[in-house]
């Protein structure tokens, strides 16, 4: 789901530094596209440049133009596009006509002390992240050797215990229990959801705080998901991949992520296997596929042996 942003949410973001100066009745207006727009030719009365429900930004050039030219035409054209809100940068004063028009139409008029370019970069990045398609997945997200590993499996299979073993080995926890996943371009970024934060629930121990126990270096806020590891109970009748020639993937938010299935049973060190899976994923990212390289080597050896038999 991607959702929408209300103009009121912009006021809550300290990094944006915006305050409402008019049109407060419209703070419930929503933004659904993470792109801002500047009026440009709209100030001259040209009507086809602007789009509805977007953040409209005015900088020094636009305010100066409104001060030196006929304001009513430009203001009327801007508001006719039905923007979600109008933001004036650099703490500049809004023309009285714009204040009145925004108040009458219920279009929020906001002010920020940021220079125009800085505000555009900051608000665009925040809106892009906030509006990105997202979902939630039950599991544990770890940073293992720089590889984002999402461990999934039914409750009680040992995900948290395995994650704790990895943390003891020096790897980093991103989130436990519920992971919020957002799509950013062709990548998936995950972070812990809810109030659990960097806490973990370990059966027999209860809730533990990984950051307090192992320090700030044992946790991180977010990580790109490179690998999904599904833990499942060992089934003697099931056939498990023993060669690894073909990579299995799972689609999350329409992005294909490499997936490994690991059966759990006494005597198997799952943390070690996940470390190996992460190292193997690093090699694959560099174009080195161990299983396929072995297969090709075996085929060459068989071909050479067949050739030698033919000569004899």
N, C-alpha and C positions, 0 to 999 in steps of 0.2 A: 504494500500500500504506500502511496506517496503523500496523500492528505493535502492540507492547505495551511497557510500561515495567516493568522489575523494580524491586522495592523497593530493591534494592542500588544502582540508579542514582540514587535520591533522595539517598543518602549521598554520592555523588560530586559533587553540585551545591553549590558553595561558597555560592551566594546563598541556599540554603535553610537552611544551618547546622544540619543534623540529625545526631544521633548515635544509635546503637542502644543501648538499655539492657536489652532483653530480647528473646527470640524470634529470635535471630540465625539459627537454622536455617531460618527462613522468608524470608530475603532474596531468594530466587528467586521469590517470589510476584509475580504480574503485575497491573498496572493497565491496563485497556483503555478506560476512560471518563475524560475529563479534568475530572471534577467531583468535588469533595470533599463530604463530608457530616459533619454534627454529630449526635450521638446524640439530643438532645432527649428525647422521651418514652420512648425506649428505656431510659433510665436508670431509669425507673419500672417497666420490665418490659413495655412495649408493644412487640410484636414486628414490626409491619408497616411501620415507617418506613424501615428501613435496607436498602441493596442490597449484594449481594456484590461483591467485587473492587474496592472503592473505598477511597480514603484517608479514614480517619475521624479527625477533629480534635477534640481536647479542649482547652478553654480554662480560664480561671480559674473560671467559673461551674460547669462540669461537675466540676472537681476538688473544688470546695467542696461540691457536692451529694453526691459520693461520700464525702466526709469526714463529712458530717452525717447520712447516711441508710444504709440497708441496702445494702452494696456488692455482695453476691453476686448479687442479682437483676439489677441494672443491668449488671454486668460479664458475666454469663452471657448476657444478651440481646444485648449488643454483639457478643460473640464468636460467637454463634449465627448472626449475619448473614454470617459469613465475610469480614470486611474484608481488603483487601490488607495493610494495616498500620494502626496507631494512632499518631497524633502528638500529643504533649503540648506545648503552647506555653508561652512565657514562662519556660522553664526550671523549671517547677514539678515537684515530686517526685511520682512515681507512687505510688498506694497499693500496699502490699505484695501485697494480693490480686490486683491487676491485673498486677503483675510476674510472680507465680507462674502465673496463668492464661495469660498470653501465652507464657511459657516452655514450659508444658505443651502448648499447642496449636500452637506454632510460628508464632505470629502476631507479626511484628516490632513492637516497641514503641519508638518513636523520640521523641527530645526535641529541641526547638529553643528558642533564647532569643528568637526573634521573637514579637511580640505576635500574637494570633490573626488579626486582620484583615489584617495585613501578610503573614503566612505564607500565608493563603488566597489572596490576590491573586497573590503571587509563584508559588506552586506551581501554581495554576490556569493562569496564563499560560504557564508553561513546559510543563506537560503538554499544553495545547491545541496548542502549536506542535509538540511532539514527536510527538503522536499524529495530527496532521493528515495527510490523504491526500497521498501524495507520489509523485514519479516523477523520472527523470533524462532529460535530453535533450542530445544532442551539439549544441553551438553556442556562441555568444558572446552574453553579456547585457550591454547597455550602458544607461546613463542618458543619453538624448539630450534635452536641453531639458526635463527632468522626465518624459519618457516612457520607460518601460521597454521597450527594443527587444531582442527575442530574434532574433538572426540565425542561420538554419539553412541547411543545404545540404551537398552531399557534400564529402568531404575534398579539400582542394586548390583549392576554388572561390574562396578569397580572403577568408574570414570574418575571420581574424585580422589580415590586412593592412588590410582596411577598418576594423576596430575601431581599429587603431593610427592610421589617418588621422583618425578621429573624436576620439581622445584628443588628438592634436596640435592639433585645433581647439577643445579645451577641454571635451570631454564626458568622462564617467566610466565606467571599466570596473568591472563587477560580477564577472564570471567568464568564463573562456575554457576551451574544450574540453568539459568536462562541467558541466552546470548542474543543480543539484538544485532541483526545483520542488515547492512545497507549496501546497495549497489552504487559504485562510483565508477562510471565508465564501464570498462570490461573487467573490473575487479570487485570483490566483495570485501567489505571491512566489517569486522565484528568487535563488539565491546559488551561488557557485562550489563545486564538490564536489571531494573528494580533496585531495591535497597541493599542487596547482598554485597555489592561492590567487590572488594578483594577478599571477602570472607569465603570460607568453604565449610560445607557440612560433612563431617567425617563420622560415620556410624561408630558409636562407642566413645567418641571424644566430644562430639557436639560441634558447635560453631567455633571455628578458629579464624584468626585474622592473619593472613599470610604476610601482609605488609609489616605488621608489628613483630611477627615471629622471625621473619627472614630479611627484613629491610626493604628499602625502596627499590633496590636492584632486582628483587624477586617478582615485581609486578610491572605491568604497563597498562595504559588506558585502552588502547585499541590496536588491532593488527589485521593486516590483509590476510584473508583465508586462502591458503595455498593447497591444503590437503585435508580431506575428511577421513578420519579413522573410525570405522564402525566396530565396536566391541560386541561380541555375541557369545553365548554359551557354546561350548564345544559339542558338536553333534557328530557322533561316529558314523552316521549314515550319510552325512553331507560330503560333497566334494569341494575341496578348497583349492585355490590357485596355488600350484607348486612351482610354476615356471615364471610367471610374470611377464610373458611376451606382450600381452595386450593390456593397456591401461583402462581401468574402469573409471567412469566419471558419474557424478551426480549433478543435476541442474538445480541451482538455487537462484531464484530471481532471474531466470533465463541465462545464467552464467554457468558454464561447465567447470566443475571442480574435480580434480583427481581424487579418487576414493580407494581406500584400502580396507579390506575386511579382515579383522584379526579375531580368531576364535580364542576364548579364554578358558583355561583349565589349569589345575594345580601344576606347578613346575615351569610354567611359561612366564618369563619375565617380560611383561607387557611394556613397561617403561623402556627397556632396552630395545624391544622391537620397534617402538615408536621412534626412538632416536635413530635407528637404522633406516626406517621409512623416511624420516626427515632428511637424512644424509643422501639417501637415494634420490629424493625429490630434488635436492640441490644439484646432483649430477645430471639429472634429466633436464633441468633448466639450462645446463651448460651443453646440452646436446649429447650427453653420454648416457646410454641406456644399457645397463649391465646385462640384463637378460637377453636382449636382442643381439648384443655384441657376442655373447657366448653362443647363441644359436648360429650366428653367421660363421663364427670360428669352427663350430662343429660341422656345419655344412661344407666348409672349405676342406676340412680334414677328411670328410667322407668322399668328397669329389677327388681329392688327391689320391686317396686309397683306391678308388675305382679306376683312376687313370693308371696307377702302378700295376693293378691286376690286369688291365687290358694290354699293357706292354709285355708282360710276362706271357 
